[in-house]
Amino acid sequence: MIATPDDARLFFDRWKEDRPPLKVRMWASSLFFDAIGTVTDFTSETLELGGPSWKFTIPIEGVTFSFSDPREIPVTSVRESETAQYEFGIALQLPNGDQLVIMELKASSQPAGESDD
């Protein structure tokens, strides 16, 4: 489902304030990045994500946002698997074609030994 920039800002503001664990996946032309982290900063121009040993900032001007709720997945087995792990997610399609997917993890699905501290 397409989301407006204002919808995305509501999620980013909440994630920055509440700091829930997030599954972060970035697909770029020469990179695939997959980690657990949090929103460390957010402005109207940039989104900063980070974990215990990593951090990056994405400019959000010109980005297209899509919202995803795993409860809406039509295939039962996939829906059950995804809803056990994730609350919801948002995908950012960057103007250069790169894609960033952020999924809020359920507290019970966070891998052992990983935290946002």
Backbone as CSV, one residue per row, in Angstrom:
resi,resn,N_x,N_y,N_z,CA_x,CA_y,CA_z,C_x,C_y,C_z
1,MET,0.845,-1.160,0.000,0.000,0.000,0.000,0.903,1.241,0.000
2,ILE,0.625,2.164,-0.890,1.383,3.404,-0.966,1.105,4.231,0.285
3,ALA,2.153,4.818,0.835,2.028,5.673,2.012,2.514,7.077,1.647
4,THR,1.928,8.061,2.277,2.356,9.440,2.033,3.607,9.729,2.864
5,PRO,4.361,10.751,2.495,5.502,11.154,3.336,5.068,11.485,4.771
6,ASP,3.880,12.066,4.934,3.390,12.370,6.286,3.129,11.097,7.077
7,ASP,2.578,10.057,6.425,2.384,8.755,7.094,3.734,8.211,7.566
8,ALA,4.726,8.247,6.668,6.056,7.732,6.997,6.666,8.515,8.150
9,ARG,6.498,9.817,8.143,7.056,10.645,9.226,6.479,10.260,10.585
10,LEU,5.197,9.892,10.628,4.594,9.453,11.890,5.299,8.195,12.418
11,PHE,5.575,7.232,11.525,6.294,6.021,11.928,7.706,6.357,12.401
12,PHE,8.425,7.162,11.605,9.811,7.486,11.944,9.896,8.226,13.278
13,ASP,8.970,9.165,13.508,8.959,9.893,14.790,8.725,8.929,15.952
14,ARG,7.767,8.012,15.800,7.487,7.047,16.866,8.681,6.128,17.078
15,TRP,9.277,5.636,15.974,10.429,4.751,16.090,11.617,5.466,16.740
16,LYS,11.791,6.740,16.453,12.881,7.506,17.066,12.638,7.647,18.568
17,GLU,11.403,7.921,18.954,11.074,8.117,20.360,11.055,6.809,21.147
18,ASP,10.389,5.781,20.620,10.209,4.518,21.344,11.376,3.537,21.189
19,ARG,12.155,3.675,20.110,13.333,2.849,19.817,13.046,1.337,19.800
20,PRO,11.984,0.897,19.117,11.763,-0.549,19.016,12.834,-1.168,18.108
21,PRO,13.113,-2.460,18.263,14.063,-3.112,17.355,13.464,-3.191,15.955
22,LEU,14.302,-2.875,14.969,13.871,-2.858,13.573,14.767,-3.758,12.739
23,LYS,14.155,-4.493,11.831,14.900,-5.239,10.814,15.125,-4.259,9.671
24,VAL,16.384,-4.036,9.308,16.743,-3.054,8.280,17.392,-3.802,7.126
25,ARG,16.822,-3.639,5.937,17.379,-4.264,4.730,17.522,-3.205,3.652
26,MET,18.730,-3.108,3.114,19.021,-2.136,2.069,19.517,-2.880,0.844
27,TRP,18.867,-2.634,-0.297,19.307,-3.180,-1.576,19.786,-2.024,-2.432
28,ALA,21.043,-2.065,-2.805,21.623,-1.069,-3.699,22.259,-1.821,-4.868
29,SER,22.715,-1.088,-5.864,23.256,-1.746,-7.052,24.431,-2.666,-6.726
30,SER,25.220,-2.334,-5.728,26.375,-3.177,-5.403,26.426,-3.577,-3.929
31,LEU,25.253,-3.558,-3.260,25.247,-3.820,-1.828,23.927,-4.422,-1.381
32,PHE,24.016,-5.406,-0.492,22.848,-5.878,0.244,23.219,-5.791,1.705
33,PHE,22.437,-5.063,2.482,22.695,-4.854,3.901,21.499,-5.383,4.675
34,ASP,21.752,-6.151,5.744,20.692,-6.756,6.539,21.137,-6.728,7.996
35,ALA,20.390,-6.000,8.854,20.801,-5.872,10.253,19.602,-5.542,11.127
36,ILE,19.833,-5.566,12.438,18.855,-5.123,13.425,19.348,-3.786,13.959
37,GLY,18.457,-2.814,14.065,18.858,-1.505,14.571,17.664,-0.690,15.006
38,THR,17.865,0.610,15.088,16.823,1.548,15.486,16.930,2.814,14.643
39,VAL,15.885,3.632,14.699,15.956,4.976,14.129,16.699,5.815,15.154
40,THR,17.869,6.316,14.778,18.663,7.116,15.705,18.417,8.605,15.545
41,ASP,17.959,9.016,14.364,17.612,10.418,14.142,16.698,10.500,12.930
42,PHE,15.883,11.523,12.925,14.971,11.735,11.809,14.687,13.225,11.692
43,THR,14.821,13.748,10.471,14.433,15.116,10.166,13.576,15.076,8.914
44,SER,13.099,16.205,8.485,12.292,16.244,7.263,13.126,15.928,6.028
45,GLU,14.462,15.925,6.172,15.343,15.696,5.031,16.092,14.366,5.073
46,THR,16.290,13.800,6.276,17.088,12.582,6.381,16.521,11.615,7.425
47,LEU,16.859,10.349,7.222,16.534,9.282,8.166,17.846,8.605,8.517
48,GLU,18.163,8.558,9.811,19.385,7.904,10.268,19.023,6.638,11.026
49,LEU,19.640,5.541,10.621,19.442,4.240,11.251,20.774,3.763,11.796
50,GLY,20.729,3.014,12.905,21.983,2.526,13.459,21.777,1.338,14.370
51,GLY,22.884,0.644,14.596,22.929,-0.482,15.507,24.191,-0.389,16.339
52,PRO,24.513,-1.437,17.084,25.687,-1.394,17.955,26.998,-1.085,17.229
53,SER,27.144,-1.514,15.980,28.415,-1.305,15.272,28.244,-0.721,13.871
54,TRP,27.102,-0.094,13.608,26.871,0.470,12.283,25.918,1.663,12.380
55,LYS,25.974,2.525,11.362,25.067,3.661,11.261,25.118,4.185,9.830
56,PHE,23.961,4.552,9.282,23.942,5.248,7.994,22.755,6.198,7.939
57,THR,22.881,7.167,7.040,21.863,8.197,6.868,21.375,8.168,5.429
58,ILE,20.067,8.201,5.274,19.437,8.179,3.954,18.746,9.527,3.732
59,PRO,19.052,10.229,2.633,18.257,11.416,2.306,16.875,10.964,1.839
60,ILE,15.822,11.610,2.311,14.476,11.127,1.978,13.738,12.024,0.978
61,GLU,14.409,13.000,0.433,13.780,13.821,-0.600,13.577,12.974,-1.855
62,GLY,12.378,12.989,-2.396,12.072,12.243,-3.609,11.825,10.760,-3.403
63,VAL,11.775,10.309,-2.151,11.565,8.900,-1.838,10.075,8.558,-1.949
64,THR,9.776,7.366,-2.451,8.416,6.844,-2.481,8.292,5.839,-1.339
65,PHE,7.230,5.973,-0.547,7.021,5.128,0.622,5.892,4.133,0.365
66,SER,6.073,2.907,0.874,5.029,1.888,0.833,4.927,1.261,2.214
67,PHE,3.703,1.116,2.700,3.439,0.523,4.006,3.053,-0.932,3.824
68,SER,3.461,-1.775,4.765,3.137,-3.192,4.698,2.700,-3.687,6.074
69,ASP,1.602,-4.428,6.104,1.116,-5.044,7.328,1.069,-6.542,7.075
70,PRO,1.856,-7.329,7.828,1.889,-8.774,7.546,0.542,-9.465,7.721
71,ARG,-0.373,-8.874,8.466,-1.703,-9.479,8.643,-2.516,-9.445,7.356
72,GLU,-2.060,-8.668,6.357,-2.778,-8.554,5.085,-2.246,-9.510,4.019
73,ILE,-1.256,-10.338,4.343,-0.693,-11.286,3.378,-1.735,-12.366,3.096
74,PRO,-2.074,-12.604,1.834,-3.138,-13.551,1.515,-2.789,-15.022,1.747
75,VAL,-1.524,-15.413,1.646,-1.131,-16.809,1.811,-0.990,-17.097,3.313
76,THR,-1.797,-18.015,3.819,-1.885,-18.282,5.256,-0.541,-18.615,5.886
77,SER,0.222,-19.523,5.305,1.499,-19.930,5.914,2.487,-18.766,5.982
78,VAL,2.522,-17.962,4.937,3.419,-16.796,4.917,2.928,-15.756,5.922
79,ARG,1.625,-15.520,5.937,1.038,-14.551,6.877,1.371,-14.930,8.317
80,GLU,1.205,-16.206,8.676,1.480,-16.654,10.041,2.949,-16.490,10.401
81,SER,3.827,-16.828,9.477,5.268,-16.697,9.713,5.669,-15.237,9.900
82,GLU,5.168,-14.386,9.023,5.529,-12.972,9.083,4.916,-12.265,10.293
83,THR,3.660,-12.566,10.623,3.035,-11.905,11.778,3.667,-12.364,13.085
84,ALA,4.292,-13.525,13.112,4.995,-13.970,14.312,6.271,-13.168,14.549
85,GLN,6.821,-12.578,13.479,8.087,-11.853,13.577,7.940,-10.336,13.571
86,TYR,7.000,-9.803,12.764,6.953,-8.371,12.505,5.606,-7.754,12.857
87,GLU,5.667,-6.519,13.348,4.448,-5.737,13.579,3.942,-5.186,12.248
88,PHE,4.804,-4.464,11.543,4.507,-3.881,10.239,5.810,-3.377,9.657
89,GLY,5.772,-2.901,8.434,6.989,-2.406,7.810,6.707,-1.269,6.860
90,ILE,7.782,-0.613,6.464,7.687,0.451,5.477,8.884,0.311,4.535
91,ALA,8.616,0.463,3.257,9.670,0.388,2.247,9.881,1.770,1.658
92,LEU,11.140,2.102,1.434,11.503,3.372,0.823,12.156,3.072,-0.510
93,GLN,11.572,3.571,-1.571,12.155,3.443,-2.904,12.867,4.762,-3.178
94,LEU,14.201,4.716,-3.219,14.983,5.929,-3.414,15.006,6.310,-4.889
95,PRO,15.196,7.600,-5.178,15.185,8.049,-6.575,16.218,7.352,-7.460
96,ASN,17.330,6.877,-6.882,18.364,6.215,-7.680,18.073,4.733,-7.922
97,GLY,16.924,4.234,-7.405,16.551,2.836,-7.599,16.861,1.938,-6.412
98,ASP,17.660,2.407,-5.458,17.934,1.625,-4.258,16.659,1.486,-3.440
99,GLN,16.596,0.432,-2.621,15.423,0.210,-1.788,15.857,-0.078,-0.363
100,LEU,15.147,0.544,0.578,15.357,0.331,2.004,14.047,-0.170,2.588
101,VAL,14.109,-1.308,3.283,12.922,-1.867,3.930,13.185,-1.888,5.427
102,ILE,12.223,-1.358,6.191,12.327,-1.319,7.648,11.104,-2.019,8.208
103,MET,11.331,-3.038,9.042,10.234,-3.797,9.627,10.370,-3.779,11.143
104,GLU,9.315,-3.388,11.825,9.344,-3.385,13.280,9.204,-4.815,13.783
105,LEU,10.209,-5.251,14.525,10.203,-6.597,15.073,9.302,-6.674,16.296
106,LYS,8.653,-7.801,16.437,7.941,-8.063,17.688,9.011,-8.342,18.737
107,ALA,8.793,-7.908,19.943,9.788,-8.073,21.005,10.214,-9.522,21.159
108,SER,9.292,-10.451,20.995,9.602,-11.876,21.176,10.415,-12.458,20.030
109,SER,10.531,-11.741,18.897,11.256,-12.297,17.754,12.654,-11.730,17.603
110,GLN,13.070,-10.829,18.510,14.406,-10.268,18.417,15.437,-11.347,18.726
111,PRO,16.435,-11.539,17.842,17.435,-12.597,18.048,18.174,-12.418,19.373
112,ALA,18.502,-13.522,20.006,19.237,-13.487,21.275,20.583,-12.801,21.072
113,GLY,20.947,-11.970,22.036,22.230,-11.289,21.978,22.215,-10.011,21.179
114,GLU,21.125,-9.696,20.497,21.047,-8.462,19.732,20.107,-7.513,20.451
115,SER,20.548,-6.290,20.585,19.711,-5.275,21.194,20.030,-3.950,20.551
116,ASP,19.273,-2.934,20.908,19.485,-1.616,20.334,20.306,-0.734,21.264
117,ASP,20.949,-1.302,22.257,21.777,-0.526,23.182,23.063,-0.097,22.532
